[in-house]
Amino acid sequence: MNTTSTTTRMAAEAQESQAAVARQLAANDAIVANLARSLRAQPPRFIVTCARGSSDHAATFAKYVFETQVGLFTASASPSVTSVYAARQNLQGALYLAISQSGKSPDLVRHAQSARAAGARVVALVNHADSPLARVAETVIPLHAGPEISVAATKSYICTLSAILHLAARWREDADLLDALFAVPEKLREGWNMDWSPLVDGLVDARNLFVIGRGFGFGVALEAALKFKETCALHAEAFSAAEVRHGPMALVGKDFPVLFFSQRDDTREGTLALAREFRERGACVLVAAPGADAGPLAVPESAHPACTPLLEIQSFYRAASALSLRRGLNPDVPPHLRKVTETI
């Protein structure tokens, strides 16, 4: 199956990310700038994220973005602490980011309500700006992804990463990051036509694989592993390039598939060195990274490493759609799944 195919809704919606991110940045700049000014005037003590599924992978990305760009400790909250255990938290002075495509999951809504009652400033990143979760928040950052029909989230995930970078850039008043972010839609257009057929050809008969990233790239490694399971019936586990050495790498031997995501920052050398080590063991290694020294999965160059994961995951979505078809599946309607998961 040629990865240029857009015969699935999943691939078509992933391609729409280009226009969706441009639309979001234009529509949200005043909202994000106002929020950023307020956060500079009254800095939070720390940041808490709360999300499920793909949105939680975006929250992992947010951890690296806010800790490196803003310098604030960022931790992920478990909704069940409130929805199941009814435990109270002290979140006085915290910035609480609730992330959801639908904004309808009862446990997220309840946890956000609890967080606000516990003293947190609640900001919702949601695609549906009139959702229950949005109504709980003090500030809403709409994702502007547009309707997303395929069960597999694609453009809503990319728009969430964009919204996170937008807030960080305005908060820090970082012109370089902001310029790189506003260039992302054109970079997405450029990356859409890059050749990721080695991923499709290399994994068509696979049963298990590792997906590895580090820093800004770890969140998309988690997201890619989920999509392999969800759309390709392929068991995939995500690891940090630092953590995979603590036991899991014992499984990596001849022909074992490993997909790496990397970006041009201080994690690159170590990540690519690990890829070379696995290749020397005879593993089937695929690397997505900008630069001819990485490969074989091409990625456009970005002026800021934090923007690279958006470009990588869009190309991955296209390839995953093609891989699903090659494996005789329909990526738009994975078995036993539905678009909105209303966890209690």
VENQUIJO-V338632 format. One record per residue. N is the residue number from 0. RES is the residue in three letters. PHI is phi in radians with two decimals (NA if undefined). D_LAST is the distance of its C-alpha to the last C-alpha in whole Angstrom. Layout:
((N & RES & PHI & D_LAST) (N & RES & PHI & D_LAST))
This chain:
((0 & MET & NA & 40) (1 & ASN & -1.27 & 41) (2 & THR & -1.25 & 38) (3 & THR & -1.38 & 40) (4 & SER & -1.17 & 38) (5 & THR & -2.13 & 35) (6 & THR & -1.33 & 35) (7 & THR & -1.78 & 31) (8 & ARG & -1.15 & 29) (9 & MET & -0.98 & 27) (10 & ALA & -1.17 & 31) (11 & ALA & -1.08 & 32) (12 & GLU & -1.22 & 29) (13 & ALA & -1.08 & 29) (14 & GLN & -1.13 & 33) (15 & GLU & -1.18 & 32) (16 & SER & -0.98 & 30) (17 & GLN & -1.00 & 34) (18 & ALA & -1.25 & 34) (19 & ALA & -1.14 & 31) (20 & VAL & -1.14 & 31) (21 & ALA & -1.07 & 34) (22 & ARG & -1.10 & 33) (23 & GLN & -1.09 & 30) (24 & LEU & -1.07 & 33) (25 & ALA & -1.21 & 35) (26 & ALA & -1.29 & 33) (27 & ASN & -1.73 & 31) (28 & ASP & -1.04 & 34) (29 & ALA & -1.18 & 35) (30 & ILE & -1.07 & 31) (31 & VAL & -1.18 & 31) (32 & ALA & -1.11 & 34) (33 & ASN & -1.13 & 34) (34 & LEU & -1.11 & 30) (35 & ALA & -1.09 & 32) (36 & ARG & -1.06 & 35) (37 & SER & -1.13 & 33) (38 & LEU & -1.24 & 32) (39 & ARG & -1.23 & 35) (40 & ALA & -1.24 & 36) (41 & GLN & -2.29 & 34) (42 & PRO & -1.10 & 32) (43 & PRO & -1.22 & 29) (44 & ARG & -1.29 & 29) (45 & PHE & -2.85 & 27) (46 & ILE & -2.11 & 24) (47 & VAL & -2.10 & 20) (48 & THR & -1.93 & 18) (49 & CYS & -2.51 & 14) (50 & ALA & -2.91 & 13) (51 & ARG & -2.30 & 12) (52 & GLY & 1.02 & 14) (53 & SER & -1.02 & 18) (54 & SER & -1.11 & 17) (55 & ASP & -1.24 & 16) (56 & HIS & -1.19 & 20) (57 & ALA & -1.14 & 21) (58 & ALA & -1.14 & 20) (59 & THR & -1.09 & 22) (60 & PHE & -1.02 & 25) (61 & ALA & -1.05 & 24) (62 & LYS & -0.99 & 25) (63 & TYR & -1.19 & 28) (64 & VAL & -1.15 & 29) (65 & PHE & -1.27 & 29) (66 & GLU & -1.24 & 30) (67 & THR & -1.53 & 33) (68 & GLN & -1.67 & 34) (69 & VAL & -1.95 & 33) (70 & GLY & 1.41 & 33) (71 & LEU & -2.01 & 30) (72 & PHE & -0.97 & 28) (73 & THR & -2.29 & 24) (74 & ALA & -2.27 & 21) (75 & SER & -1.64 & 18) (76 & ALA & -1.64 & 15) (77 & SER & -1.72 & 12) (78 & PRO & -1.02 & 9) (79 & SER & -1.15 & 8) (80 & VAL & -1.00 & 11) (81 & THR & -1.63 & 10) (82 & SER & -1.25 & 6) (83 & VAL & -1.86 & 8) (84 & TYR & -1.60 & 11) (85 & ALA & 0.94 & 12) (86 & ALA & -1.52 & 15) (87 & ARG & -1.52 & 17) (88 & GLN & -2.09 & 19) (89 & ASN & -1.75 & 22) (90 & LEU & -2.05 & 22) (91 & GLN & -1.02 & 25) (92 & GLY & 1.45 & 27) (93 & ALA & -1.58 & 24) (94 & LEU & -1.68 & 24) (95 & TYR & -1.94 & 20) (96 & LEU & -1.83 & 19) (97 & ALA & -1.67 & 16) (98 & ILE & -2.12 & 16) (99 & SER & -2.81 & 15) (100 & GLN & -1.26 & 17) (101 & SER & -1.56 & 15) (102 & GLY & 1.24 & 13) (103 & LYS & -1.97 & 11) (104 & SER & -1.16 & 7) (105 & PRO & -1.01 & 6) (106 & ASP & -1.21 & 5) (107 & LEU & -1.19 & 9) (108 & VAL & -1.08 & 10) (109 & ARG & -1.13 & 9) (110 & HIS & -1.17 & 11) (111 & ALA & -1.13 & 13) (112 & GLN & -1.07 & 14) (113 & SER & -1.11 & 14) (114 & ALA & -1.11 & 17) (115 & ARG & -1.14 & 19) (116 & ALA & -1.15 & 19) (117 & ALA & -1.54 & 20) (118 & GLY & 1.81 & 23) (119 & ALA & -1.46 & 22) (120 & ARG & -1.61 & 23) (121 & VAL & -1.69 & 20) (122 & VAL & -2.11 & 21) (123 & ALA & -1.88 & 19) (124 & LEU & -1.84 & 20) (125 & VAL & -2.42 & 19) (126 & ASN & -1.40 & 21) (127 & HIS & -1.76 & 20) (128 & ALA & -1.28 & 21) (129 & ASP & -1.90 & 20) (130 & SER & -1.40 & 17) (131 & PRO & -0.98 & 14) (132 & LEU & -1.14 & 14) (133 & ALA & -1.11 & 18) (134 & ARG & -1.22 & 18) (135 & VAL & -1.33 & 17) (136 & ALA & -1.34 & 19) (137 & GLU & -1.36 & 23) (138 & THR & -2.31 & 24) (139 & VAL & -2.03 & 23) (140 & ILE & -1.87 & 24) (141 & PRO & -1.18 & 24) (142 & LEU & -1.38 & 24) (143 & HIS & 0.99 & 26) (144 & ALA & -1.32 & 26) (145 & GLY & 1.42 & 26) (146 & PRO & -1.02 & 25) (147 & GLU & -2.23 & 23) (148 & ILE & -1.62 & 23) (149 & SER & -1.01 & 23) (150 & VAL & -1.02 & 20) (151 & ALA & -1.30 & 21) (152 & ALA & -1.20 & 21) (153 & THR & -2.35 & 24) (154 & LYS & -1.14 & 26) (155 & SER & -1.18 & 22) (156 & TYR & -1.17 & 22) (157 & ILE & -1.09 & 26) (158 & CYS & -1.14 & 26) (159 & THR & -1.17 & 23) (160 & LEU & -1.07 & 26) (161 & SER & -1.09 & 28) (162 & ALA & -1.11 & 27) (163 & ILE & -1.11 & 26) (164 & LEU & -1.13 & 30) (165 & HIS & -1.05 & 31) (166 & LEU & -1.12 & 30) (167 & ALA & -1.09 & 31) (168 & ALA & -1.15 & 34) (169 & ARG & -1.23 & 35) (170 & TRP & -1.10 & 34) (171 & ARG & -1.42 & 36) (172 & GLU & 0.99 & 39) (173 & ASP & -1.75 & 39) (174 & ALA & -1.14 & 41) (175 & ASP & -1.14 & 42) (176 & LEU & -1.14 & 38) (177 & LEU & -1.10 & 38) (178 & ASP & -1.08 & 40) (179 & ALA & -1.11 & 39) (180 & LEU & -1.16 & 36) (181 & PHE & -1.20 & 38) (182 & ALA & -1.53 & 39) (183 & VAL & -1.05 & 36) (184 & PRO & -0.97 & 36) (185 & GLU & -1.16 & 40) (186 & LYS & -1.14 & 39) (187 & LEU & -1.12 & 36) (188 & ARG & -1.09 & 39) (189 & GLU & -1.12 & 41) (190 & GLY & -1.26 & 39) (191 & TRP & -1.04 & 38) (192 & ASN & -1.65 & 41) (193 & MET & -1.31 & 41) (194 & ASP & -1.47 & 41) (195 & TRP & -1.97 & 39) (196 & SER & -1.05 & 40) (197 & PRO & -1.01 & 40) (198 & LEU & -1.18 & 37) (199 & VAL & -1.12 & 37) (200 & ASP & -1.16 & 40) (201 & GLY & -1.34 & 39) (202 & LEU & -2.02 & 36) (203 & VAL & -1.05 & 36) (204 & ASP & -1.91 & 37) (205 & ALA & -1.24 & 35) (206 & ARG & -2.05 & 32) (207 & ASN & -2.51 & 31) (208 & LEU & -2.82 & 31) (209 & PHE & -1.81 & 30) (210 & VAL & -2.14 & 30) (211 & ILE & -2.22 & 31) (212 & GLY & -2.60 & 31) (213 & ARG & -2.65 & 32) (214 & GLY & 1.09 & 31) (215 & PHE & -1.00 & 30) (216 & GLY & -1.49 & 30) (217 & PHE & -1.23 & 28) (218 & GLY & -1.06 & 25) (219 & VAL & -1.31 & 26) (220 & ALA & -1.11 & 27) (221 & LEU & -1.07 & 23) (222 & GLU & -1.14 & 23) (223 & ALA & -1.10 & 26) (224 & ALA & -1.07 & 24) (225 & LEU & -1.09 & 21) (226 & LYS & -1.17 & 23) (227 & PHE & -1.03 & 26) (228 & LYS & -1.13 & 23) (229 & GLU & -1.20 & 21) (230 & THR & -1.89 & 25) (231 & CYS & -2.05 & 27) (232 & ALA & 0.87 & 26) (233 & LEU & -2.11 & 28) (234 & HIS & -1.27 & 26) (235 & ALA & -2.29 & 26) (236 & GLU & -2.15 & 26) (237 & ALA & -1.72 & 26) (238 & PHE & -2.46 & 28) (239 & SER & -1.23 & 30) (240 & ALA & -1.05 & 33) (241 & ALA & -1.42 & 34) (242 & GLU & -1.51 & 31) (243 & VAL & -1.12 & 32) (244 & ARG & -1.25 & 36) (245 & HIS & -1.55 & 34) (246 & GLY & 1.96 & 34) (247 & PRO & -1.02 & 32) (248 & MET & -1.14 & 36) (249 & ALA & -1.10 & 37) (250 & LEU & -1.42 & 36) (251 & VAL & -1.49 & 38) (252 & GLY & -2.39 & 41) (253 & LYS & -1.01 & 43) (254 & ASP & 1.22 & 41) (255 & PHE & -1.24 & 38) (256 & PRO & -1.38 & 36) (257 & VAL & -2.42 & 35) (258 & LEU & -1.86 & 34) (259 & PHE & -1.90 & 34) (260 & PHE & -2.02 & 33) (261 & SER & -2.49 & 36) (262 & GLN & -2.42 & 37) (263 & ARG & -1.41 & 40) (264 & ASP & -2.61 & 39) (265 & ASP & -1.22 & 40) (266 & THR & -1.53 & 38) (267 & ARG & -1.08 & 40) (268 & GLU & -1.02 & 43) (269 & GLY & -1.18 & 41) (270 & THR & -1.16 & 38) (271 & LEU & -1.21 & 41) (272 & ALA & -1.12 & 43) (273 & LEU & -1.14 & 40) (274 & ALA & -1.06 & 40) (275 & ARG & -1.12 & 44) (276 & GLU & -1.07 & 44) (277 & PHE & -1.17 & 41) (278 & ARG & -1.11 & 44) (279 & GLU & -1.16 & 47) (280 & ARG & -1.40 & 45) (281 & GLY & 1.64 & 45) (282 & ALA & -1.19 & 41) (283 & CYS & -1.52 & 40) (284 & VAL & -1.81 & 39) (285 & LEU & -2.11 & 38) (286 & VAL & -2.12 & 38) (287 & ALA & -1.82 & 37) (288 & ALA & -2.93 & 38) (289 & PRO & -1.24 & 41) (290 & GLY & 1.90 & 45) (291 & ALA & -1.20 & 47) (292 & ASP & -1.43 & 47) (293 & ALA & -1.75 & 43) (294 & GLY & 1.14 & 43) (295 & PRO & -1.58 & 42) (296 & LEU & -1.72 & 39) (297 & ALA & -1.26 & 41) (298 & VAL & -2.41 & 39) (299 & PRO & -1.09 & 41) (300 & GLU & -1.30 & 42) (301 & SER & -2.15 & 40) (302 & ALA & -1.28 & 42) (303 & HIS & -2.42 & 39) (304 & PRO & -1.07 & 37) (305 & ALA & -1.19 & 33) (306 & CYS & -1.50 & 34) (307 & THR & -1.04 & 35) (308 & PRO & -1.01 & 31) (309 & LEU & -1.12 & 31) (310 & LEU & -1.27 & 34) (311 & GLU & -1.15 & 33) (312 & ILE & -1.26 & 29) (313 & GLN & -1.11 & 31) (314 & SER & -1.10 & 34) (315 & PHE & -1.08 & 31) (316 & TYR & -0.99 & 29) (317 & ARG & -1.08 & 32) (318 & ALA & -1.17 & 33) (319 & ALA & -1.13 & 30) (320 & SER & -1.06 & 30) (321 & ALA & -1.14 & 34) (322 & LEU & -1.11 & 33) (323 & SER & -1.02 & 31) (324 & LEU & -1.11 & 33) (325 & ARG & -1.08 & 36) (326 & ARG & -1.54 & 34) (327 & GLY & 1.38 & 34) (328 & LEU & -2.02 & 30) (329 & ASN & -2.02 & 28) (330 & PRO & -1.18 & 26) (331 & ASP & -1.36 & 25) (332 & VAL & -2.34 & 23) (333 & PRO & -1.11 & 22) (334 & PRO & -1.10 & 21) (335 & HIS & 1.24 & 18) (336 & LEU & -2.03 & 16) (337 & ARG & -2.43 & 16) (338 & LYS & -1.13 & 16) (339 & VAL & -1.87 & 13) (340 & THR & -1.75 & 9) (341 & GLU & -1.67 & 6) (342 & THR & -1.25 & 4) (343 & ILE & -1.70 & 0))
